[in-house]
């Protein structure tokens, strides 16, 4: 069984992906499909929920290989599953790295 504290770095990476990913624009543009009709469509609120959706998808998608490892590995080590989960989250966050570096002042 995986330690619950192993989820903290995965969530931090997913938050970075949610904020800086180039895919957040696609989720933002498609807001009429998923945004509730009763909520006021303020652009800041739509962007915040778009980033939250992308962060949640990062956690969910990157957790699939870790769950498969825990299910099918003979010993099912929790530390290895946590490392797989973090590695997959980092892999999904690679497209967001240039935008994050630009926001920190390191990009051109």
NUDO-209284 format. One record per residue: x, y, z of N, C-alpha, C, CB in turn; chain; residue number from 1. Coordinates in nm, 2 decimals. Glycine has a CB too. Layout:
// residues N
<n_x = X n_y = Y n_z = Z ca_x = X ca_y = Y ca_z = Z c_x = X c_y = Y c_z = Z cb_x = X cb_y = Y cb_z = Z mol = A seq = NUM>
...
//
This chain:
// residues 108
<n_x = 0.08 n_y = -0.12 n_z = 0.00 ca_x = 0.00 ca_y = 0.00 ca_z = 0.00 c_x = 0.09 c_y = 0.12 c_z = 0.00 cb_x = -0.10 cb_y = 0.00 cb_z = 0.12 mol = A seq = 1>
<n_x = 0.05 n_y = 0.22 n_z = -0.08 ca_x = 0.13 ca_y = 0.34 ca_z = -0.10 c_x = 0.11 c_y = 0.44 c_z = 0.02 cb_x = 0.10 cb_y = 0.41 cb_z = -0.23 mol = A seq = 2>
<n_x = 0.21 n_y = 0.51 n_z = 0.06 ca_x = 0.20 ca_y = 0.61 ca_z = 0.17 c_x = 0.12 c_y = 0.73 c_z = 0.12 cb_x = 0.34 cb_y = 0.65 cb_z = 0.21 mol = A seq = 3>
<n_x = 0.04 n_y = 0.78 n_z = 0.20 ca_x = -0.04 ca_y = 0.90 ca_z = 0.16 c_x = 0.04 c_y = 1.02 c_z = 0.13 cb_x = -0.15 cb_y = 0.93 cb_z = 0.26 mol = A seq = 4>
<n_x = 0.16 n_y = 1.03 n_z = 0.20 ca_x = 0.24 ca_y = 1.15 ca_z = 0.18 c_x = 0.31 c_y = 1.15 c_z = 0.04 cb_x = 0.35 cb_y = 1.16 cb_z = 0.29 mol = A seq = 5>
<n_x = 0.31 n_y = 1.04 n_z = -0.03 ca_x = 0.36 ca_y = 1.03 ca_z = -0.16 c_x = 0.28 c_y = 1.11 c_z = -0.26 cb_x = 0.38 cb_y = 0.89 cb_z = -0.20 mol = A seq = 6>
<n_x = 0.15 n_y = 1.14 n_z = -0.22 ca_x = 0.07 ca_y = 1.21 ca_z = -0.31 c_x = 0.10 c_y = 1.36 c_z = -0.32 cb_x = -0.08 cb_y = 1.19 cb_z = -0.27 mol = A seq = 7>
<n_x = 0.17 n_y = 1.41 n_z = -0.22 ca_x = 0.19 ca_y = 1.56 ca_z = -0.22 c_x = 0.28 c_y = 1.60 c_z = -0.33 cb_x = 0.27 cb_y = 1.59 cb_z = -0.08 mol = A seq = 8>
<n_x = 0.39 n_y = 1.54 n_z = -0.37 ca_x = 0.47 ca_y = 1.59 ca_z = -0.48 c_x = 0.39 c_y = 1.57 c_z = -0.62 cb_x = 0.60 cb_y = 1.52 cb_z = -0.49 mol = A seq = 9>
<n_x = 0.31 n_y = 1.46 n_z = -0.62 ca_x = 0.23 ca_y = 1.44 ca_z = -0.74 c_x = 0.13 c_y = 1.55 c_z = -0.76 cb_x = 0.16 cb_y = 1.31 cb_z = -0.74 mol = A seq = 10>
<n_x = 0.07 n_y = 1.60 n_z = -0.65 ca_x = -0.03 ca_y = 1.71 ca_z = -0.66 c_x = 0.04 c_y = 1.84 c_z = -0.69 cb_x = -0.10 cb_y = 1.72 cb_z = -0.53 mol = A seq = 11>
<n_x = 0.16 n_y = 1.86 n_z = -0.64 ca_x = 0.24 ca_y = 1.98 ca_z = -0.67 c_x = 0.27 c_y = 1.99 c_z = -0.82 cb_x = 0.37 cb_y = 1.99 cb_z = -0.59 mol = A seq = 12>
<n_x = 0.32 n_y = 1.88 n_z = -0.88 ca_x = 0.35 ca_y = 1.87 ca_z = -1.02 c_x = 0.22 c_y = 1.89 c_z = -1.10 cb_x = 0.42 cb_y = 1.74 cb_z = -1.05 mol = A seq = 13>
<n_x = 0.11 n_y = 1.83 n_z = -1.06 ca_x = -0.02 ca_y = 1.85 ca_z = -1.13 c_x = -0.07 c_y = 1.99 c_z = -1.13 cb_x = -0.12 cb_y = 1.75 cb_z = -1.07 mol = A seq = 14>
<n_x = -0.04 n_y = 2.06 n_z = -1.02 ca_x = -0.09 ca_y = 2.20 ca_z = -1.01 c_x = 0.00 c_y = 2.29 c_z = -1.11 cb_x = -0.07 cb_y = 2.26 cb_z = -0.87 mol = A seq = 15>
<n_x = 0.13 n_y = 2.26 n_z = -1.11 ca_x = 0.21 ca_y = 2.33 ca_z = -1.21 c_x = 0.16 c_y = 2.30 c_z = -1.35 cb_x = 0.36 cb_y = 2.29 cb_z = -1.20 mol = A seq = 16>
<n_x = 0.13 n_y = 2.18 n_z = -1.38 ca_x = 0.08 ca_y = 2.14 ca_z = -1.51 c_x = -0.05 c_y = 2.21 c_z = -1.54 cb_x = 0.06 cb_y = 1.99 cb_z = -1.53 mol = A seq = 17>
<n_x = -0.14 n_y = 2.22 n_z = -1.44 ca_x = -0.27 ca_y = 2.28 ca_z = -1.46 c_x = -0.26 c_y = 2.43 c_z = -1.49 cb_x = -0.35 cb_y = 2.26 cb_z = -1.34 mol = A seq = 18>
<n_x = -0.17 n_y = 2.50 n_z = -1.43 ca_x = -0.15 ca_y = 2.64 ca_z = -1.45 c_x = -0.08 c_y = 2.68 c_z = -1.58 cb_x = -0.08 cb_y = 2.70 cb_z = -1.33 mol = A seq = 19>
<n_x = 0.03 n_y = 2.61 n_z = -1.61 ca_x = 0.12 ca_y = 2.65 ca_z = -1.72 c_x = 0.11 c_y = 2.56 c_z = -1.84 cb_x = 0.26 cb_y = 2.64 cb_z = -1.67 mol = A seq = 20>
<n_x = 0.02 n_y = 2.46 n_z = -1.85 ca_x = 0.02 ca_y = 2.38 ca_z = -1.96 c_x = -0.04 c_y = 2.45 c_z = -2.08 cb_x = -0.07 cb_y = 2.25 cb_z = -1.93 mol = A seq = 21>
<n_x = 0.01 n_y = 2.42 n_z = -2.20 ca_x = -0.06 ca_y = 2.48 ca_z = -2.32 c_x = -0.20 c_y = 2.43 c_z = -2.35 cb_x = 0.03 cb_y = 2.46 cb_z = -2.44 mol = A seq = 22>
<n_x = -0.23 n_y = 2.31 n_z = -2.28 ca_x = -0.36 ca_y = 2.25 ca_z = -2.30 c_x = -0.47 c_y = 2.33 c_z = -2.22 cb_x = -0.36 cb_y = 2.11 cb_z = -2.26 mol = A seq = 23>
<n_x = -0.43 n_y = 2.41 n_z = -2.13 ca_x = -0.53 ca_y = 2.49 ca_z = -2.05 c_x = -0.61 c_y = 2.58 c_z = -2.14 cb_x = -0.46 cb_y = 2.57 cb_z = -1.94 mol = A seq = 24>
<n_x = -0.55 n_y = 2.63 n_z = -2.25 ca_x = -0.63 ca_y = 2.71 ca_z = -2.34 c_x = -0.74 c_y = 2.63 c_z = -2.41 cb_x = -0.53 cb_y = 2.77 cb_z = -2.45 mol = A seq = 25>
<n_x = -0.71 n_y = 2.51 n_z = -2.45 ca_x = -0.82 ca_y = 2.43 ca_z = -2.51 c_x = -0.93 c_y = 2.40 c_z = -2.41 cb_x = -0.76 cb_y = 2.29 cb_z = -2.56 mol = A seq = 26>
<n_x = -0.90 n_y = 2.38 n_z = -2.29 ca_x = -1.01 ca_y = 2.36 ca_z = -2.19 c_x = -1.08 c_y = 2.49 c_z = -2.17 cb_x = -0.95 cb_y = 2.30 cb_z = -2.05 mol = A seq = 27>
<n_x = -1.01 n_y = 2.60 n_z = -2.16 ca_x = -1.07 ca_y = 2.73 ca_z = -2.15 c_x = -1.17 c_y = 2.76 c_z = -2.26 cb_x = -0.96 cb_y = 2.84 cb_z = -2.13 mol = A seq = 28>
<n_x = -1.13 n_y = 2.74 n_z = -2.38 ca_x = -1.21 ca_y = 2.77 ca_z = -2.50 c_x = -1.34 c_y = 2.68 c_z = -2.50 cb_x = -1.13 cb_y = 2.75 cb_z = -2.63 mol = A seq = 29>
<n_x = -1.33 n_y = 2.56 n_z = -2.45 ca_x = -1.44 ca_y = 2.47 ca_z = -2.45 c_x = -1.53 c_y = 2.49 c_z = -2.33 cb_x = -1.40 cb_y = 2.33 cb_z = -2.46 mol = A seq = 30>
<n_x = -1.52 n_y = 2.60 n_z = -2.26 ca_x = -1.60 ca_y = 2.62 ca_z = -2.14 c_x = -1.75 c_y = 2.61 c_z = -2.16 cb_x = -1.57 cb_y = 2.75 cb_z = -2.07 mol = A seq = 31>
<n_x = -1.81 n_y = 2.64 n_z = -2.27 ca_x = -1.95 ca_y = 2.63 ca_z = -2.28 c_x = -2.00 c_y = 2.48 c_z = -2.27 cb_x = -2.00 cb_y = 2.68 cb_z = -2.41 mol = A seq = 32>
<n_x = -1.91 n_y = 2.39 n_z = -2.29 ca_x = -1.95 ca_y = 2.25 ca_z = -2.28 c_x = -1.95 c_y = 2.20 c_z = -2.13 cb_x = -1.85 cb_y = 2.16 cb_z = -2.36 mol = A seq = 33>
<n_x = -1.86 n_y = 2.25 n_z = -2.05 ca_x = -1.84 ca_y = 2.19 ca_z = -1.92 c_x = -1.88 c_y = 2.29 c_z = -1.81 cb_x = -1.71 cb_y = 2.14 cb_z = -1.89 mol = A seq = 34>
<n_x = -1.88 n_y = 2.42 n_z = -1.84 ca_x = -1.91 ca_y = 2.52 ca_z = -1.73 c_x = -2.06 c_y = 2.53 c_z = -1.70 cb_x = -1.85 cb_y = 2.66 cb_z = -1.78 mol = A seq = 35>
<n_x = -2.10 n_y = 2.53 n_z = -1.57 ca_x = -2.24 ca_y = 2.54 ca_z = -1.54 c_x = -2.31 c_y = 2.66 c_z = -1.59 cb_x = -2.26 cb_y = 2.53 cb_z = -1.39 mol = A seq = 36>
<n_x = -2.43 n_y = 2.65 n_z = -1.65 ca_x = -2.50 ca_y = 2.76 ca_z = -1.70 c_x = -2.54 c_y = 2.86 c_z = -1.60 cb_x = -2.62 cb_y = 2.71 cb_z = -1.78 mol = A seq = 37>
<n_x = -2.55 n_y = 2.82 n_z = -1.47 ca_x = -2.60 ca_y = 2.91 ca_z = -1.37 c_x = -2.48 c_y = 3.00 c_z = -1.31 cb_x = -2.67 cb_y = 2.84 cb_z = -1.26 mol = A seq = 38>
<n_x = -2.36 n_y = 2.96 n_z = -1.34 ca_x = -2.24 ca_y = 3.03 ca_z = -1.29 c_x = -2.21 c_y = 3.15 c_z = -1.38 cb_x = -2.12 cb_y = 2.94 cb_z = -1.27 mol = A seq = 39>
<n_x = -2.17 n_y = 3.26 n_z = -1.32 ca_x = -2.13 ca_y = 3.37 ca_z = -1.41 c_x = -2.00 c_y = 3.34 c_z = -1.48 cb_x = -2.12 cb_y = 3.50 cb_z = -1.33 mol = A seq = 40>
<n_x = -2.00 n_y = 3.36 n_z = -1.62 ca_x = -1.88 ca_y = 3.32 ca_z = -1.69 c_x = -1.77 c_y = 3.43 c_z = -1.69 cb_x = -1.92 cb_y = 3.30 cb_z = -1.84 mol = A seq = 41>
<n_x = -1.72 n_y = 3.46 n_z = -1.57 ca_x = -1.61 ca_y = 3.55 ca_z = -1.56 c_x = -1.48 c_y = 3.48 c_z = -1.61 cb_x = -1.59 cb_y = 3.60 cb_z = -1.41 mol = A seq = 42>
<n_x = -1.40 n_y = 3.55 n_z = -1.68 ca_x = -1.28 ca_y = 3.48 ca_z = -1.74 c_x = -1.19 c_y = 3.43 c_z = -1.63 cb_x = -1.21 cb_y = 3.58 cb_z = -1.83 mol = A seq = 43>
<n_x = -1.17 n_y = 3.50 n_z = -1.52 ca_x = -1.08 ca_y = 3.45 ca_z = -1.42 c_x = -1.13 c_y = 3.32 c_z = -1.36 cb_x = -1.07 cb_y = 3.56 cb_z = -1.31 mol = A seq = 44>
<n_x = -1.27 n_y = 3.31 n_z = -1.33 ca_x = -1.32 ca_y = 3.19 ca_z = -1.28 c_x = -1.31 c_y = 3.07 c_z = -1.37 cb_x = -1.47 cb_y = 3.21 cb_z = -1.24 mol = A seq = 45>
<n_x = -1.34 n_y = 3.10 n_z = -1.50 ca_x = -1.33 ca_y = 3.00 ca_z = -1.60 c_x = -1.19 c_y = 2.95 c_z = -1.61 cb_x = -1.38 cb_y = 3.05 cb_z = -1.74 mol = A seq = 46>
<n_x = -1.09 n_y = 3.04 n_z = -1.61 ca_x = -0.95 ca_y = 2.99 ca_z = -1.62 c_x = -0.91 c_y = 2.91 c_z = -1.50 cb_x = -0.86 cb_y = 3.12 cb_z = -1.63 mol = A seq = 47>
<n_x = -0.96 n_y = 2.95 n_z = -1.38 ca_x = -0.92 ca_y = 2.88 ca_z = -1.26 c_x = -0.98 c_y = 2.74 c_z = -1.26 cb_x = -0.97 cb_y = 2.96 cb_z = -1.13 mol = A seq = 48>
<n_x = -1.10 n_y = 2.73 n_z = -1.30 ca_x = -1.16 ca_y = 2.59 ca_z = -1.31 c_x = -1.10 c_y = 2.51 c_z = -1.42 cb_x = -1.32 cb_y = 2.60 cb_z = -1.33 mol = A seq = 49>
<n_x = -1.06 n_y = 2.58 n_z = -1.53 ca_x = -0.99 ca_y = 2.51 ca_z = -1.64 c_x = -0.86 c_y = 2.45 c_z = -1.59 cb_x = -0.96 cb_y = 2.60 cb_z = -1.76 mol = A seq = 50>
<n_x = -0.78 n_y = 2.53 n_z = -1.51 ca_x = -0.66 ca_y = 2.48 ca_z = -1.46 c_x = -0.68 c_y = 2.36 c_z = -1.36 cb_x = -0.58 cb_y = 2.59 cb_z = -1.39 mol = A seq = 51>
<n_x = -0.79 n_y = 2.37 n_z = -1.28 ca_x = -0.83 ca_y = 2.27 ca_z = -1.19 c_x = -0.86 c_y = 2.14 c_z = -1.26 cb_x = -0.94 cb_y = 2.31 cb_z = -1.10 mol = A seq = 52>
<n_x = -0.94 n_y = 2.15 n_z = -1.37 ca_x = -0.97 ca_y = 2.03 ca_z = -1.45 c_x = -0.85 c_y = 1.97 c_z = -1.50 cb_x = -1.07 cb_y = 2.07 cb_z = -1.56 mol = A seq = 53>
<n_x = -0.75 n_y = 2.05 n_z = -1.56 ca_x = -0.63 ca_y = 1.99 ca_z = -1.61 c_x = -0.54 c_y = 1.93 c_z = -1.50 cb_x = -0.55 cb_y = 2.10 cb_z = -1.69 mol = A seq = 54>
<n_x = -0.54 n_y = 1.99 n_z = -1.39 ca_x = -0.46 ca_y = 1.93 ca_z = -1.28 c_x = -0.52 c_y = 1.80 c_z = -1.23 cb_x = -0.46 cb_y = 2.03 cb_z = -1.16 mol = A seq = 55>
<n_x = -0.65 n_y = 1.79 n_z = -1.22 ca_x = -0.72 ca_y = 1.67 ca_z = -1.18 c_x = -0.69 c_y = 1.56 c_z = -1.29 cb_x = -0.87 cb_y = 1.69 cb_z = -1.17 mol = A seq = 56>
<n_x = -0.70 n_y = 1.59 n_z = -1.41 ca_x = -0.67 ca_y = 1.50 ca_z = -1.52 c_x = -0.53 c_y = 1.45 c_z = -1.51 cb_x = -0.70 cb_y = 1.56 cb_z = -1.65 mol = A seq = 57>
<n_x = -0.44 n_y = 1.53 n_z = -1.48 ca_x = -0.30 ca_y = 1.49 ca_z = -1.46 c_x = -0.28 c_y = 1.39 c_z = -1.35 cb_x = -0.21 cb_y = 1.61 cb_z = -1.43 mol = A seq = 58>
<n_x = -0.34 n_y = 1.41 n_z = -1.24 ca_x = -0.34 ca_y = 1.32 ca_z = -1.13 c_x = -0.40 c_y = 1.19 c_z = -1.16 cb_x = -0.41 cb_y = 1.38 cb_z = -1.00 mol = A seq = 59>
<n_x = -0.52 n_y = 1.19 n_z = -1.23 ca_x = -0.59 ca_y = 1.07 ca_z = -1.27 c_x = -0.51 c_y = 0.99 c_z = -1.37 cb_x = -0.72 cb_y = 1.10 cb_z = -1.32 mol = A seq = 60>
<n_x = -0.47 n_y = 1.05 n_z = -1.48 ca_x = -0.40 ca_y = 0.98 ca_z = -1.59 c_x = -0.26 c_y = 0.93 c_z = -1.54 cb_x = -0.38 cb_y = 1.07 cb_z = -1.71 mol = A seq = 61>
<n_x = -0.19 n_y = 1.01 n_z = -1.46 ca_x = -0.06 ca_y = 0.96 ca_z = -1.42 c_x = -0.07 c_y = 0.85 c_z = -1.31 cb_x = 0.02 cb_y = 1.07 cb_z = -1.36 mol = A seq = 62>
<n_x = -0.18 n_y = 0.84 n_z = -1.25 ca_x = -0.20 ca_y = 0.73 ca_z = -1.15 c_x = -0.23 c_y = 0.60 c_z = -1.21 cb_x = -0.31 cb_y = 0.77 cb_z = -1.06 mol = A seq = 63>
<n_x = -0.27 n_y = 0.59 n_z = -1.33 ca_x = -0.31 ca_y = 0.46 ca_z = -1.39 c_x = -0.19 c_y = 0.36 c_z = -1.40 cb_x = -0.36 cb_y = 0.48 cb_z = -1.54 mol = A seq = 64>
<n_x = -0.07 n_y = 0.41 n_z = -1.45 ca_x = 0.04 ca_y = 0.31 ca_z = -1.45 c_x = 0.08 c_y = 0.27 c_z = -1.31 cb_x = 0.16 cb_y = 0.37 cb_z = -1.52 mol = A seq = 65>
<n_x = 0.07 n_y = 0.35 n_z = -1.21 ca_x = 0.11 ca_y = 0.32 ca_z = -1.07 c_x = 0.01 c_y = 0.22 c_z = -1.02 cb_x = 0.11 cb_y = 0.44 cb_z = -0.98 mol = A seq = 66>
<n_x = -0.12 n_y = 0.24 n_z = -1.05 ca_x = -0.22 ca_y = 0.14 ca_z = -1.00 c_x = -0.21 c_y = 0.01 c_z = -1.07 cb_x = -0.36 cb_y = 0.20 cb_z = -1.03 mol = A seq = 67>
<n_x = -0.17 n_y = 0.01 n_z = -1.20 ca_x = -0.15 ca_y = -0.12 ca_z = -1.27 c_x = -0.03 c_y = -0.19 c_z = -1.21 cb_x = -0.13 cb_y = -0.10 cb_z = -1.42 mol = A seq = 68>
<n_x = 0.08 n_y = -0.12 n_z = -1.18 ca_x = 0.19 ca_y = -0.18 ca_z = -1.11 c_x = 0.15 c_y = -0.24 c_z = -0.98 cb_x = 0.31 cb_y = -0.08 cb_z = -1.09 mol = A seq = 69>
<n_x = 0.08 n_y = -0.17 n_z = -0.90 ca_x = 0.04 ca_y = -0.22 ca_z = -0.77 c_x = -0.05 c_y = -0.35 c_z = -0.78 cb_x = -0.03 cb_y = -0.12 cb_z = -0.68 mol = A seq = 70>
<n_x = -0.12 n_y = -0.35 n_z = -0.89 ca_x = -0.22 ca_y = -0.46 ca_z = -0.91 c_x = -0.14 c_y = -0.59 c_z = -0.96 cb_x = -0.33 cb_y = -0.42 cb_z = -1.00 mol = A seq = 71>
<n_x = -0.05 n_y = -0.57 n_z = -1.05 ca_x = 0.01 ca_y = -0.69 ca_z = -1.11 c_x = 0.15 c_y = -0.72 c_z = -1.07 cb_x = 0.01 cb_y = -0.66 cb_z = -1.26 mol = A seq = 72>
<n_x = 0.21 n_y = -0.63 n_z = -0.99 ca_x = 0.35 ca_y = -0.67 ca_z = -0.94 c_x = 0.33 c_y = -0.77 c_z = -0.83 cb_x = 0.42 cb_y = -0.54 cb_z = -0.88 mol = A seq = 73>
<n_x = 0.43 n_y = -0.86 n_z = -0.82 ca_x = 0.42 ca_y = -0.97 ca_z = -0.72 c_x = 0.43 c_y = -0.92 c_z = -0.58 cb_x = 0.53 cb_y = -1.07 cb_z = -0.74 mol = A seq = 74>
<n_x = 0.51 n_y = -0.82 n_z = -0.55 ca_x = 0.53 ca_y = -0.77 ca_z = -0.42 c_x = 0.45 c_y = -0.64 c_z = -0.40 cb_x = 0.67 cb_y = -0.74 cb_z = -0.38 mol = A seq = 75>
<n_x = 0.42 n_y = -0.56 n_z = -0.51 ca_x = 0.34 ca_y = -0.44 ca_z = -0.50 c_x = 0.40 c_y = -0.33 c_z = -0.41 cb_x = 0.20 cb_y = -0.47 cb_z = -0.47 mol = A seq = 76>
<n_x = 0.52 n_y = -0.30 n_z = -0.42 ca_x = 0.59 ca_y = -0.20 ca_z = -0.33 c_x = 0.52 c_y = -0.07 c_z = -0.35 cb_x = 0.74 cb_y = -0.19 cb_z = -0.36 mol = A seq = 77>
<n_x = 0.48 n_y = 0.00 n_z = -0.24 ca_x = 0.42 ca_y = 0.13 ca_z = -0.24 c_x = 0.51 c_y = 0.24 c_z = -0.29 cb_x = 0.36 cb_y = 0.16 cb_z = -0.11 mol = A seq = 78>
<n_x = 0.64 n_y = 0.22 n_z = -0.25 ca_x = 0.74 ca_y = 0.33 ca_z = -0.29 c_x = 0.76 c_y = 0.33 c_z = -0.44 cb_x = 0.87 cb_y = 0.31 cb_z = -0.21 mol = A seq = 79>
<n_x = 0.77 n_y = 0.21 n_z = -0.50 ca_x = 0.79 ca_y = 0.21 ca_z = -0.64 c_x = 0.66 c_y = 0.26 c_z = -0.71 cb_x = 0.82 cb_y = 0.06 cb_z = -0.68 mol = A seq = 80>
<n_x = 0.55 n_y = 0.23 n_z = -0.66 ca_x = 0.42 ca_y = 0.28 ca_z = -0.72 c_x = 0.42 c_y = 0.43 c_z = -0.71 cb_x = 0.30 cb_y = 0.22 cb_z = -0.66 mol = A seq = 81>
<n_x = 0.46 n_y = 0.49 n_z = -0.60 ca_x = 0.47 ca_y = 0.63 ca_z = -0.58 c_x = 0.57 c_y = 0.70 c_z = -0.68 cb_x = 0.50 cb_y = 0.67 cb_z = -0.44 mol = A seq = 82>
<n_x = 0.68 n_y = 0.63 n_z = -0.70 ca_x = 0.78 ca_y = 0.68 ca_z = -0.80 c_x = 0.73 c_y = 0.68 c_z = -0.94 cb_x = 0.91 cb_y = 0.60 cb_z = -0.78 mol = A seq = 83>
<n_x = 0.65 n_y = 0.57 n_z = -0.97 ca_x = 0.59 ca_y = 0.56 ca_z = -1.10 c_x = 0.49 c_y = 0.67 c_z = -1.12 cb_x = 0.53 cb_y = 0.42 cb_z = -1.12 mol = A seq = 84>
<n_x = 0.41 n_y = 0.69 n_z = -1.02 ca_x = 0.31 ca_y = 0.80 ca_z = -1.03 c_x = 0.37 c_y = 0.94 c_z = -1.05 cb_x = 0.22 cb_y = 0.80 cb_z = -0.90 mol = A seq = 85>
<n_x = 0.47 n_y = 0.97 n_z = -0.97 ca_x = 0.54 ca_y = 1.09 ca_z = -0.98 c_x = 0.61 c_y = 1.11 c_z = -1.12 cb_x = 0.65 cb_y = 1.11 cb_z = -0.87 mol = A seq = 86>
<n_x = 0.67 n_y = 1.00 n_z = -1.16 ca_x = 0.74 ca_y = 1.00 ca_z = -1.30 c_x = 0.64 c_y = 1.03 c_z = -1.41 cb_x = 0.81 cb_y = 0.88 cb_z = -1.32 mol = A seq = 87>
<n_x = 0.53 n_y = 0.96 n_z = -1.40 ca_x = 0.43 ca_y = 0.98 ca_z = -1.51 c_x = 0.37 c_y = 1.13 c_z = -1.50 cb_x = 0.31 cb_y = 0.88 cb_z = -1.49 mol = A seq = 88>
<n_x = 0.35 n_y = 1.18 n_z = -1.38 ca_x = 0.31 ca_y = 1.32 ca_z = -1.37 c_x = 0.41 c_y = 1.42 c_z = -1.42 cb_x = 0.27 cb_y = 1.35 cb_z = -1.22 mol = A seq = 89>
<n_x = 0.54 n_y = 1.39 n_z = -1.40 ca_x = 0.64 ca_y = 1.47 ca_z = -1.45 c_x = 0.64 c_y = 1.47 c_z = -1.61 cb_x = 0.78 cb_y = 1.44 cb_z = -1.40 mol = A seq = 90>
<n_x = 0.62 n_y = 1.35 n_z = -1.66 ca_x = 0.62 ca_y = 1.33 ca_z = -1.80 c_x = 0.50 c_y = 1.41 c_z = -1.87 cb_x = 0.61 cb_y = 1.18 cb_z = -1.84 mol = A seq = 91>
<n_x = 0.39 n_y = 1.41 n_z = -1.80 ca_x = 0.27 ca_y = 1.48 ca_z = -1.85 c_x = 0.29 c_y = 1.63 c_z = -1.84 cb_x = 0.15 cb_y = 1.44 cb_z = -1.78 mol = A seq = 92>
<n_x = 0.38 n_y = 1.67 n_z = -1.75 ca_x = 0.41 ca_y = 1.82 ca_z = -1.72 c_x = 0.51 c_y = 1.87 c_z = -1.81 cb_x = 0.44 cb_y = 1.84 cb_z = -1.58 mol = A seq = 93>
<n_x = 0.58 n_y = 1.79 n_z = -1.89 ca_x = 0.69 ca_y = 1.84 ca_z = -1.98 c_x = 0.65 c_y = 1.95 c_z = -2.07 cb_x = 0.75 cb_y = 1.73 cb_z = -2.05 mol = A seq = 94>
<n_x = 0.53 n_y = 1.95 n_z = -2.13 ca_x = 0.49 ca_y = 2.06 ca_z = -2.22 c_x = 0.47 c_y = 2.19 c_z = -2.14 cb_x = 0.36 cb_y = 2.03 cb_z = -2.29 mol = A seq = 95>
<n_x = 0.45 n_y = 2.19 n_z = -2.01 ca_x = 0.43 ca_y = 2.31 ca_z = -1.94 c_x = 0.56 c_y = 2.37 c_z = -1.89 cb_x = 0.34 cb_y = 2.28 cb_z = -1.82 mol = A seq = 96>
<n_x = 0.67 n_y = 2.30 n_z = -1.90 ca_x = 0.80 ca_y = 2.35 ca_z = -1.85 c_x = 0.84 c_y = 2.48 c_z = -1.91 cb_x = 0.90 cb_y = 2.25 cb_z = -1.87 mol = A seq = 97>
<n_x = 0.83 n_y = 2.50 n_z = -2.05 ca_x = 0.87 ca_y = 2.63 ca_z = -2.10 c_x = 0.79 c_y = 2.75 c_z = -2.05 cb_x = 0.86 cb_y = 2.62 cb_z = -2.25 mol = A seq = 98>
<n_x = 0.66 n_y = 2.73 n_z = -2.04 ca_x = 0.58 ca_y = 2.83 ca_z = -1.99 c_x = 0.61 c_y = 2.87 c_z = -1.84 cb_x = 0.43 cb_y = 2.80 cb_z = -2.00 mol = A seq = 99>
<n_x = 0.64 n_y = 2.76 n_z = -1.76 ca_x = 0.67 ca_y = 2.79 ca_z = -1.62 c_x = 0.81 c_y = 2.86 c_z = -1.61 cb_x = 0.68 cb_y = 2.65 cb_z = -1.54 mol = A seq = 100>
<n_x = 0.90 n_y = 2.82 n_z = -1.69 ca_x = 1.03 ca_y = 2.89 ca_z = -1.69 c_x = 1.02 c_y = 3.03 c_z = -1.74 cb_x = 1.13 cb_y = 2.81 cb_z = -1.78 mol = A seq = 101>
<n_x = 0.93 n_y = 3.06 n_z = -1.84 ca_x = 0.91 ca_y = 3.19 ca_z = -1.88 c_x = 0.84 c_y = 3.28 c_z = -1.77 cb_x = 0.82 cb_y = 3.19 cb_z = -2.01 mol = A seq = 102>
<n_x = 0.75 n_y = 3.22 n_z = -1.70 ca_x = 0.69 ca_y = 3.29 ca_z = -1.59 c_x = 0.79 c_y = 3.32 c_z = -1.47 cb_x = 0.57 cb_y = 3.21 cb_z = -1.53 mol = A seq = 103>
<n_x = 0.89 n_y = 3.24 n_z = -1.46 ca_x = 0.99 ca_y = 3.26 ca_z = -1.36 c_x = 1.10 c_y = 3.36 c_z = -1.40 cb_x = 1.05 cb_y = 3.13 cb_z = -1.31 mol = A seq = 104>
<n_x = 1.09 n_y = 3.39 n_z = -1.53 ca_x = 1.19 ca_y = 3.49 ca_z = -1.58 c_x = 1.32 c_y = 3.42 c_z = -1.64 cb_x = 1.24 cb_y = 3.58 cb_z = -1.48 mol = A seq = 105>
<n_x = 1.31 n_y = 3.29 n_z = -1.66 ca_x = 1.43 ca_y = 3.23 ca_z = -1.72 c_x = 1.42 c_y = 3.21 c_z = -1.87 cb_x = 1.45 cb_y = 3.09 cb_z = -1.66 mol = A seq = 106>
<n_x = 1.30 n_y = 3.22 n_z = -1.93 ca_x = 1.28 ca_y = 3.20 ca_z = -2.07 c_x = 1.29 c_y = 3.33 c_z = -2.15 cb_x = 1.14 cb_y = 3.14 cb_z = -2.10 mol = A seq = 107>
<n_x = 1.30 n_y = 3.31 n_z = -2.28 ca_x = 1.32 ca_y = 3.43 ca_z = -2.37 c_x = 1.19 c_y = 3.49 c_z = -2.41 cb_x = 1.39 cb_y = 3.39 cb_z = -2.49 mol = A seq = 108>
//
